[in-house]
Structure formats: structure tokens, C-alpha cells
């Protein structure tokens, strides 16, 4: 790719970007949200038409007018957002663009056999007749990757492919990618997880503000050098220093259960505290967050606020008691992508802006403007549709939406999912400031460095139960993972917890 340029209304997405891909090489493409990574790959794969520049394939100029033309060249892309048809089966999704047929009739048996053979390459045991909508998020991601491999591609682009995968699934994927590399496939790997980049990539190219700001062998870079190129500055104090003195209990949970899924969970959350919750996929941490917010029917147990029992039977009830929930999927559950920054920021607190049933648009804009300044949300205007903002700025809009409800308890599920290191550092600082204001934060994350770097106490969950409460200053990633996988016993309890390390029914 030579001198690639792409302009959207009010935004220069690509400005003279060069990129070289070689057979049998993993090329990592990194940069902050909005740096141009996905746009560059959408140009290459025929989704966008470039405004400037040229693509050379085997040295000859080519123009892919559609993803279909790019596939015929030998290029496949796995997008960050799923592109699956939920009601159709796994096999039908794998071969949706190339269904085997004869005389106008689908050859179902052949399609299913080809699907099983393809999944076997990923060591993935799935019923190919299952509807895709019945799969877990991780399984859907692997189906996306398998579909890209269904054609004999020479270039495979993966945009944040491990966002929803467990460590074991990531290693399985890496094995597959290394096998493709050994067969001469050129791979483009887009990820915010720099530990994955350095574990897999042969070369690294860094984009910032639509420009290439560095490219070279992965072995010649350090993590700190890559981050500095990405954000244009050194990120000192990546995790803010903890200087908090948690106050009295604000939220108390006693024997919270969801039949068959969550078992006798008890915890205490104090004013001015960040309580981290870690567990492997399906351990119950996300369900716990939703149950506390009144979003899980059939929840049993007792919840107390300031020592008084409350009934949180719905999200509306939770909001009225000054609870907020930042979900892990901001695009599906956190934002209205076609609405503007103002509409999204004030969405959960509309009653505050509509006395007598009429919206006070000027007041909405004033409050939104204050949050944009306070949270450093980068947007061309308050009227910008949030779907056109970068991931990090979208996440800040989600936080602004809940802060507008004036919450005392914030439940955050993977608040830094899919955002770059610079935006992560800003989110960490915001969380620290909220705790310093006396708010209580329950923080769910699958990333152990985050859990250790931000939490005042850590709860480890497995199989719907709290297995241990730990002091982050006296534990390690290895101990936490051993507890989460059920093979460890807590050596240290949390500071001043007054609760048994096992926490919950044995």
C-alpha cells in the first residue's frame, strides 16, 4: 500500500500511509483508537474506496471494488464486530458466500462435512448444525476466524480477534496462525494487547492520527517504545497510585443467588473503594454485576445500601437507588450509535432534563459539555453521532451517561475492553478520581494486570461462587489464576475484610 488517503466528513482517517506485507509473516498493526488501523484494512479489503494512494498485489496495481473482489484476489478479513447471521447454522455461516449446490439445491451433507473439516483445523469441537445465535461470544469469534479460512487466502487480516477469548483459546488461535504463517500466508494482526503483539508478530507498524509513525522488526521494539509512538508521549504512572482510605460500607450483598448459576455470593463494598472481581469466562462475574443492577430475573438474596435493605428488582430501581452499570458491550448495550453525544450522555437521566414532559435541550447540552471537558472526550462537536467516535471516546460517553445519574455505586464490567493503551490510562485515572470522591466501584476485568493495578481488594470467582478475597499487595497473577481455575487455595485474605478467604458456600 502506497500513500493511502481516506477522508470522512470532518475527519482525515488516513494521510499518506504506506504498508508492506510479505508471505509467511505476521505483521502487527497498532495504534490508538481512531489512529486509522481499521480504516486502512477496510480500504485494502474493498469495503472503502481510497481517496488517494495505490495498492500493489505481487507488484501490479489492483483495485478491490468490493470484499468479494478482495476475496477473489486471496484476501480475507476477520472484523472486530461480528458479521454472522444468527438464525443460520454454523455450517451455513462458514460458507455463506460459497454454498455448495447442485441444480439450485443446497448440498447439505457436503457443506456440513466441509464445515467439520474446517473447524478441525482450529481444533474446535462445535455442532455445525447449531444456530450461531446459540453460541457463546468466544465460539462466535472462532467461527468468524474459521469462515475467513474457508477460502484459500494469501492475506488474512485479523482485527482484535482475541477480545472475547480465554487464554487457552488465544493460544489455540496462535497455533493456527503460526501454522498459516509457515504455509506462506501473510497475516495482519490488529490488537491493543501488546503482550500478544510481541508474542506473535514478526514486524510492527504503528499508526497515529492517520499517519504511519514507525515500522520495523518486532524484536527491535520495546513495549514502552511502541506505546510512546502510539500516544505521542510517555505514559508514566500507567496505573494511578492508590492513596485511598476506604470509608464505611456502602453496598452489602448477602447470599445472592441465581438458581443454577450464582451461589450464595456475599461481599462488602466501601465508600471510596475499588473492588476488583476476576474470573474466567463463565465464572459468574458478569452475571453478578447484572444481578446487582436488577437485570437478572429470579435473583435471590439480600442487598443493603448504607446498612438498609433495598429491593433492586429492575434496572430502573437500581438507578433510583444511585447504582450504575457499565456493560462490557458498549455498542450493543451502552450506546445508541446513531444518536449524538448529547442524547447518549443524558439518556439514563432524562427525567432530570424533562420537567413537565418537555426536554430541556439547552440544559442537556450544558451538562454534556461539562462531561466532555471533565472526561476529556475528543469529539468534533456535541452533535457528533457517537458511532463515529473512537472506541475510547465512546467508552467515556458511556461513563458520562452514568455519571449524569449521580451514582454512588458504579459497577464496571470490562470498562477498557477494545480500547487502546492511552485511552485505558485515561479510564484508569477517571476511576481513581471517582473513588477519591467517595463513590464505590465494583470492577470486573479479565485482565490480571488491571485487577492488580487498580483494586483495593480482589474477589476471585469460579463456578458461580466467590473462591477467595485477596490483598493485591500480597498476591500475584499466578495465585489469582490458580484460584480461578480451581487448583489453588488463597494464602492471603483481603485487608480488613472480616470474611473468610473462601467466601461463599464450599
Secondary structure, 3 states (H helix, E strand, C coil): CEEEEEEECCEEEEEEECCCCCCCEEEEEECCCCCCHHHHHHHHCCCCCCCEEEEEECCEEECCCCHHHHHHHCEEEECCCCCCCCCCEHHHHHCCCCCCEECCEECHHHHHHHHHHHHHHCCCCCCCCCEHHHCCHHHHHHHHHHHHHCCCCCEEEEECCCCCCCHHHHHHHHHHHHHHHHCCCEEEEECCCHHHHHHHCCEEEEEECCEEEEEEEHHHCCHHHHHHHHHCCCCCCCCCCCCCCCCCEEEEEEEEEECCCEEEEEEEEECCCEEEEECCCCCCHHHHHHHHCCCCCCCEEEEEECCEEECCCCHHHHHHCCEEEECCCHHHHHCCCCCEHHHHHCHHHHHHHCHHHCCCHHHHHHHHHHHHHHCCCCCCCCCCEHHHCCHHHHHHHHHHHHHCCCCCEEEEECCCCCCCHHHHHHHHHHHHHHHHCCCEEEEECCCHHHHHHHCCEEEEEECCEEEEEECHHHCCHHHHHHHHCCCCCCCCCCCCCCCCCCCCCC
